[in-house]
């Protein structure tokens, strides 16, 4: 006898054998047992979840010689013929190959005739969404009011393509994707009945690769048994599927946690030697990051597989890093298809995780430190010590760097600056506009500051608190260098946050621009020619279109 593939051999033949679709089974069982049968059923869902299987079980239940019920006997002639696909009153139609309206009309010509053998004439139309618009129109009337001996069972993976007129005439049941744990359990039961052996963890990669489809899982199980000579080993299954070994996947995340780009690229080079699917690598990385996030937030939800290794990664990574890595990997899956080289695309996704980090703000208020990139956890302590030493050195020798905390502008006993605030404002405005020679973000930062004083080699600035986001290490360094060129190399700069007591240069320029626009609008409104045009053509001037020309 020829070999029968597992997907056909172990196809469920009763509602009790159907796995993971309890919501559909319950409705159909109650309808059969209480004689509340509809004339048209629509089964939807992704591939391999049991749409056609449910339809065939329902056809058996309707035509079993022992009577209509939810438990067909499976032994009578009708049940056996339906199982073998030769029951004359079960008309199975592949709509993908019979899309024309002529095919549909030919199919419906025999609807009015009574069934030959069974109790009902059952039309099972698979992939019904492939029918043409004219075919749907030809089907509508019969679908709404068929003869009492006819039942329509429709199946589709894309119900959105069905006309609303068809959907409204059917009872619709959506079959869900099966979770990997349920698929693993079902595969283990089948292996036991087949007398095959499997290592612990060998079925999990198959269940995940099936993506919720039991048929795909059984097909992969067939392939894995052939690959392993009748025995399933975890490493052989991963090699067959082209998936990444667990230790290699954990090595990638450990390199990310350490911020080690060299090790990260070395890991990618070793992955490339195994000829794996790079899209699958990102998918597995996403799944691992999901488990790490669970370990950080809901530890009891983490599965037992590799639990200790996942918890170790959760301790090394911050929750912010995990969420950022997850998002970058998700977007990377979309971009990988258009990358010139898949390996380079994977490397860029991983390097992006190193390049972009969440930010830390040391404190809030007037003496807040600049926003700095978050360091990797392993190096964060050392960087803080280095930064602290640098600040102490700067304060000790009157260094030239910007001090993030406010300092007095004169030593004890020294009088306050003699200049009036208005004079300081005019002086600062001229410096920002001409003397400092700044551009880009550094000029924007200076324009949103006020000069509070300039005494004893200390330049004290106040940054508008509403523009604190302009402050960064690079822009502040450029501003400090410009002020040192203007006042002398020994100048120390102090920047603090606060509400401006007078207009900053940026506020003054914005006010002057508003006044110029308002003056231009008044001039347009008072112009005789413009008023005559508006009166003649019943038009009006759009205020946003007016711009000053000088």
C-alpha positions in Angstrom: 0.0 0.0 0.0 1.3 3.4 -0.9 2.3 5.8 1.9 -0.3 8.3 3.0 1.0 11.7 4.2 0.4 12.6 7.8 -1.8 15.6 6.9 -4.3 13.3 5.2 -3.9 10.3 7.5 -4.6 12.2 10.7 -7.2 14.6 9.3 -10.0 14.8 12.0 -13.1 12.8 11.0 -15.4 13.9 13.9 -16.0 17.1 15.8 -14.4 15.6 18.9 -11.0 15.2 17.0 -10.9 18.8 15.8 -8.3 20.7 17.8 -8.4 24.3 18.8 -11.7 25.4 17.3 -14.1 24.9 20.2 -16.1 28.0 19.4 -17.0 26.6 16.0 -17.6 23.0 17.1 -20.0 24.1 19.9 -22.2 26.1 17.5 -22.4 23.3 14.9 -22.9 20.5 17.5 -25.8 22.4 19.1 -27.3 23.2 15.7 -27.1 19.5 14.6 -28.4 18.1 17.9 -31.4 20.6 18.1 -32.3 20.6 14.4 -31.5 24.3 13.9 -29.7 23.9 10.5 -29.0 26.8 8.2 -28.9 26.4 4.5 -25.5 28.2 4.0 -22.4 28.2 6.1 -19.2 30.2 5.5 -15.9 29.0 7.1 -13.1 31.6 7.1 -9.5 31.5 8.4 -5.9 31.2 7.3 -4.6 28.1 5.5 -4.5 24.8 7.2 -6.7 25.6 10.2 -9.5 23.1 9.3 -12.1 25.0 7.1 -12.5 22.1 4.6 -12.2 19.6 7.3 -15.1 21.1 9.3 -17.2 21.3 6.1 -16.6 17.6 5.4 -17.4 16.6 9.0 -20.6 18.6 8.7 -21.5 16.9 5.4 -21.0 13.5 7.1 -23.2 14.6 10.0 -25.9 15.6 7.6 -25.9 12.4 5.5 -25.0 9.7 8.1 -27.4 6.8 7.5 -28.0 6.6 11.3 -29.6 10.1 11.2 -28.6 13.7 11.5 -26.5 14.4 14.5 -23.2 15.8 15.8 -21.6 12.3 16.0 -21.6 10.6 12.6 -20.9 6.9 12.9 -18.1 6.8 10.4 -19.0 3.2 9.5 -22.0 3.5 7.2 -21.6 3.6 3.4 -22.3 7.4 3.3 -19.7 8.2 5.9 -17.0 6.0 4.2 -17.7 7.5 0.8 -17.5 11.0 2.1 -14.1 10.2 3.7 -12.9 8.7 0.5 -14.1 11.7 -1.6 -16.5 9.7 -3.8 -19.9 10.5 -2.3 -22.2 11.5 -5.2 -24.2 14.0 -3.3 -21.2 15.9 -1.9 -20.2 18.2 -4.8 -16.8 19.8 -4.0 -15.9 22.8 -6.2 -12.5 24.6 -6.4 -13.6 28.1 -7.1 -10.0 29.1 -8.0 -10.2 26.9 -11.1 -13.9 27.5 -11.9 -14.3 31.3 -11.7 -16.5 31.9 -14.8 -20.2 32.5 -14.6 -20.8 29.6 -17.1 -19.2 27.2 -14.5 -21.5 28.5 -11.8 -24.6 28.2 -13.9 -23.7 24.7 -14.9 -23.2 23.9 -11.2 -26.6 25.2 -10.3 -28.5 23.5 -13.1 -28.9 20.3 -10.9 -29.8 22.1 -7.7 -33.5 21.5 -8.0 -33.1 17.7 -8.4 -33.3 15.5 -5.3 -30.1 13.9 -3.9 -29.2 10.5 -5.4 -28.0 8.7 -2.2 -27.9 11.0 0.8 -30.3 13.0 2.8 -29.0 16.3 1.5 -27.1 17.5 -1.6 -24.1 19.4 -0.2 -22.2 21.9 -2.3 -18.7 22.5 -0.8 -17.1 25.5 -2.5 -13.5 26.0 -1.5 -11.7 29.4 -2.0 -15.1 31.0 -2.8 -13.6 34.5 -2.9 -12.0 33.6 -6.3 -15.4 33.6 -8.0 -16.1 36.4 -10.5 -18.7 39.1 -9.8 -21.0 37.6 -12.4 -20.6 34.2 -10.7 -21.6 35.7 -7.3 -24.6 37.3 -9.0 -25.7 34.0 -10.5 -25.3 32.3 -7.1 -27.2 34.9 -5.0 -30.8 33.8 -5.5 -30.1 30.1 -5.1 -27.9 30.8 -2.0 -30.7 32.8 -0.4 -33.6 30.4 -1.1 -32.2 26.9 -2.0 -34.4 23.8 -2.1 -34.8 22.1 1.3 -32.6 19.3 0.3 -29.6 21.5 -0.5 -26.9 22.9 1.8 -24.1 25.2 0.8 -20.7 25.0 2.7 -18.3 27.8 1.6 -14.7 28.2 2.6 -12.3 31.1 2.1 -9.1 32.6 3.3 -10.1 36.1 2.3 -13.7 36.9 3.4 -13.1 40.6 2.7 -13.3 39.9 -1.0 -16.8 38.4 -0.8 -19.7 40.7 -1.6 -21.8 41.8 1.3 -24.8 40.3 -0.4 -23.2 36.8 -0.1 -22.0 37.4 3.5 -25.5 38.4 4.6 -26.9 35.1 3.3 -24.5 32.8 5.3 -23.7 31.9 8.8 -20.1 32.8 9.2 -17.6 31.0 11.4 -14.0 32.2 11.7 -11.5 29.5 12.5 -8.6 30.9 14.5 -4.9 30.2 14.2 -3.7 27.4 16.5 -1.2 28.3 19.3 2.2 26.6 19.1 1.6 24.8 22.4 -1.5 23.1 21.0 0.2 22.2 17.8 3.1 20.7 19.8 0.7 18.6 21.9 -1.1 17.4 18.8 2.2 16.5 17.0 3.4 14.6 20.1 0.2 12.5 20.2 0.5 11.7 16.5 4.2 10.7 16.9 3.2 8.4 19.7 0.6 6.7 17.6 3.1 6.4 14.7 5.7 4.9 17.0 8.3 7.5 16.2 10.7 9.0 18.7 11.4 12.7 19.3 13.9 14.6 21.5 12.6 17.1 24.0 12.2 20.4 22.3 12.3 18.9 18.8 8.7 19.7 18.1 8.7 23.3 19.3 10.5 24.7 16.2 8.0 22.9 13.9 5.1 24.3 15.8 6.4 27.9 15.6 7.3 27.5 11.9 3.8 26.3 11.1 2.5 29.8 12.1 -0.8 28.5 13.4 -1.5 26.0 10.6 -2.0 22.4 11.7 -1.7 21.2 8.1 1.7 23.0 7.7 2.8 21.5 11.0 2.0 18.0 9.8 3.7 18.6 6.5 6.9 19.8 8.3 6.7 16.8 10.6 6.6 14.5 7.6 9.7 16.3 6.2 11.5 16.1 9.6 10.8 12.4 9.9 12.3 11.8 6.5 15.3 14.1 7.3 16.0 12.3 10.6 15.3 8.8 9.3 12.2 8.3 11.5 13.7 10.1 14.6 13.4 13.7 15.5 16.4 15.5 17.0 16.3 19.2 17.9 19.5 20.2 16.1 18.5 18.3 12.9 15.0 19.9 12.9 16.6 23.4 13.2 19.0 22.6 10.5 16.1 21.4 8.2 14.1 24.5 8.9 17.1 26.8 8.6 16.4 28.3 12.0 19.1 29.7 14.3 20.5 27.6 17.1 19.4 28.9 20.5 22.9 29.6 21.7 23.6 31.8 18.6 20.4 33.7 19.1 21.3 34.4 22.8 24.8 35.4 21.7 23.3 38.2 19.4 21.3 39.6 22.3 24.2 39.4 24.7 26.4 41.4 22.2 23.6 44.0 22.0 23.4 44.2 25.8 27.2 44.7 26.0 27.2 47.3 23.1 29.9 45.2 21.4 29.7 45.8 17.7 32.7 43.6 16.9 31.3 40.6 18.5 27.9 41.3 17.0 29.3 41.3 13.4 31.3 38.2 14.2 28.1 36.4 15.3 26.4 37.5 12.0 29.4 36.1 10.0 29.0 32.7 11.8 25.2 32.8 11.1 25.9 33.5 7.4 28.0 30.3 7.2 24.9 28.2 8.1 22.9 29.6 5.1 19.9 30.5 7.3 16.9 32.5 6.4 17.7 36.1 7.5 14.1 37.0 7.8 13.7 34.0 10.1 16.6 35.2 12.2 14.8 38.5 12.8 11.5 36.6 13.6 13.3 34.5 16.2 15.1 37.6 17.6 11.7 39.3 18.0 10.3 36.2 19.8 13.2 36.2 22.2 12.9 39.9 22.9 9.3 39.3 23.6 10.2 36.6 26.2 12.8 39.0 27.7 10.2 41.7 28.1 7.9 39.2 29.8 10.6 38.2 32.2 11.1 41.9 33.1 7.5 42.8 33.6 5.5 39.5 34.2 8.1 36.8 35.2 5.5 34.1 35.9 4.4 34.3 32.2 7.8 33.1 30.9 7.9 29.5 29.5 10.2 27.0 31.1 12.3 26.6 27.9 15.6 28.4 28.4 14.1 30.2 31.4 17.4 30.8 33.1 19.1 32.3 30.0 16.1 34.5 29.3 16.1 35.8 32.9 19.8 36.5 32.7 19.3 38.7 29.6 16.4 40.4 31.3 18.7 41.4 34.1 21.4 42.8 31.7 19.0 44.8 29.5 16.9 47.7 30.6 13.1 47.6 29.7 13.6 50.6 27.4 16.3 48.9 25.5 14.3 45.8 25.0 11.3 47.7 23.7 13.5 49.7 21.3 15.2 46.6 20.0 11.8 44.9 19.5 10.5 47.9 17.5 13.7 48.1 15.4 13.5 44.4 14.6 9.9 44.7 13.6 10.6 47.5 11.2 13.7 45.6 10.0 11.6 42.7 8.8 9.7 45.0 6.5 12.9 46.6 5.2 14.8 43.4 4.7 12.9 42.5 1.5 14.2 45.7 -0.2 17.8 45.5 1.1 20.3 44.9 -1.7 21.8 42.1 0.3 19.9 40.2 3.0 23.0 39.8 5.2 23.8 43.5 5.0 20.2 44.2 5.8 20.4 42.1 9.0 23.7 43.8 10.0 22.1 47.2 9.5 19.2 46.3 11.7 21.5 45.1 14.5 23.8 48.1 14.1 20.7 50.4 14.3 20.0 48.8 17.7 23.5 49.9 18.8 23.3 53.3 17.3 20.0 54.4 18.7 19.5 54.3 22.5 16.9 55.7 24.9 18.1 59.0 26.6 18.6 59.8 30.2 18.0 63.1 31.9 20.0 63.4 35.1 17.6 65.8 36.9 14.8 68.3 36.2 14.8 72.0 37.1 17.1 74.8 36.6 20.3 72.8 37.0 19.3 69.8 34.8 22.2 68.1 33.1 22.2 67.9 29.3 20.3 65.0 27.7 22.8 62.2 26.9 22.5 58.9 25.2 22.0 55.9 27.5 25.1 53.9 27.9 25.1 50.1 27.6 24.5 48.5 31.1 27.9 46.9 31.3 29.7 50.2 30.6 27.3 52.7 32.3 29.0 52.7 35.7 32.5 53.3 34.3 31.2 56.1 32.1 29.5 57.8 35.1 32.8 57.6 37.0 34.7 59.1 34.1 32.1 61.9 33.7 32.3 62.6 37.4 36.1 62.8 37.3 36.0 65.2 34.3 33.5 67.5 36.1 35.6 67.6 39.2 38.7 68.4 37.2 36.9 71.2 35.3 35.7 72.7 38.6 39.1 72.4 40.2 41.2 74.1 37.6 38.6 76.6 36.2 38.4 74.6 33.0 36.9 75.8 29.7 34.0 73.4 29.5 30.4 74.3 30.1 29.3 73.8 33.7 25.7 72.4 33.9 25.0 73.8 37.3 24.6 77.5 38.1 27.6 79.2 39.6 28.0 82.7 41.1 29.2 85.3 38.5 31.6 86.9 41.0 33.6 85.9 44.0 32.4 86.7 47.5 32.4 90.4 48.3 32.4 91.4 44.6 29.6 93.7 43.4 27.1 92.6 40.9 27.6 93.6 37.2 27.1 97.2 36.6 25.4 96.8 33.3 21.6 97.2 33.2 19.4 94.3 31.9 18.5 96.3 28.8 22.1 96.9 28.0 23.0 93.2 28.5 20.1 92.3 26.2 21.2 94.6 23.4 24.8 93.4 23.8 23.7 89.8 23.6 21.5 90.4 20.6 24.4 91.9 18.7 26.7 89.0 19.7 24.2 86.4 18.5 23.5 88.2 15.3 27.0 89.1 14.3 30.0 88.5 16.6 29.7 84.8 17.5 29.4 83.5 14.0 27.1 80.7 15.0 24.7 78.7 12.7 22.3 75.9 12.9 21.3 74.4 16.3 24.0 76.3 18.2 22.7 79.6 16.9 19.2 78.5 17.9 20.4 77.6 21.4 22.1 81.0 21.8 19.1 82.9 20.4 16.9 81.4 23.1 19.2 82.5 25.9 19.7 85.8 27.8 23.0 87.2 29.0 22.8 87.5 32.8 26.3 88.7 33.4 29.9 88.7 32.3 32.3 89.1 35.3 35.7 87.7 36.3 36.0 85.4 33.3 32.5 83.8 33.9 29.8 84.3 31.2 26.4 83.5 32.8 23.5 82.6 30.4 19.8 81.8 31.1 18.1 79.4 28.7 14.3 79.7 28.2 12.9 76.7 30.1 10.4 76.2 27.3 13.3 75.5 24.9 15.3 73.1 27.1 15.1 70.5 24.3 17.6 72.6 22.3 20.3 71.8 24.9 22.6 69.0 23.9 26.3 68.3 24.5 27.3 69.0 20.9 25.4 72.3 20.5 26.5 73.5 23.9 30.1 72.8 23.1 29.9 74.8 19.9 28.4 77.8 21.9 31.1 77.5 24.5 33.8 77.6 21.9 32.3 80.6 20.2 32.1 82.5 23.5 35.7 81.5 24.3 36.8 82.9 20.9 34.9 86.1 21.7 36.0 86.7 25.3 39.2 84.7 25.6 40.3 81.1 26.0 40.0 81.2 29.8 36.3 82.1 29.8 34.0 79.7 31.7 30.4 79.5 30.6 27.4 78.7 32.9 24.0 77.9 31.4 20.9 77.6 33.6 17.2 77.1 32.9 14.5 79.7 33.8 11.8 82.0 32.7 13.3 84.9 30.7 13.0 88.2 32.5 13.3 90.0 29.1 12.9 89.1 25.5 15.4 86.6 24.2 16.8 87.2 20.7 14.5 84.5 19.3 11.4 86.0 21.0 12.4 89.5 19.7 12.8 88.2 16.1 9.5 86.4 16.3 7.8 89.6 17.5 9.4 91.7 14.8 8.3 89.2 12.1 4.7 89.2 13.4 4.7 93.0 13.4 6.0 93.1 9.8 3.3 90.6 8.7 0.6 92.6 10.4 1.8 95.8 8.7 1.8 94.0 5.4 -1.8 92.8 6.0 -2.9 96.3 6.9 -1.3 97.7 3.8 -3.0 95.2 1.6 -6.4 95.8 3.3 -6.1 99.5 2.8 -5.0 99.4 -0.8 -7.6 100.8 -3.1 -7.0 98.5 -6.0 -7.3 95.4 -3.8 -10.5 96.7 -2.3 -12.0 97.3 -5.7 -11.1 93.8 -6.9 -12.7 92.3 -3.8 -15.9 94.3 -4.3 -16.1 93.5 -8.0 -15.5 89.8 -7.8 -16.9 89.2 -4.2 -13.4 88.0 -3.2 -11.4 88.2 -0.1 -7.7 88.1 0.8 -6.5 85.0 2.5 -4.6 86.3 5.5 -2.0 83.4 5.4 -1.0 84.4 1.8 0.3 87.9 2.8 4.1 88.1 3.3 6.2 91.2 3.8 8.6 91.9 1.0 11.2 94.0 2.8 
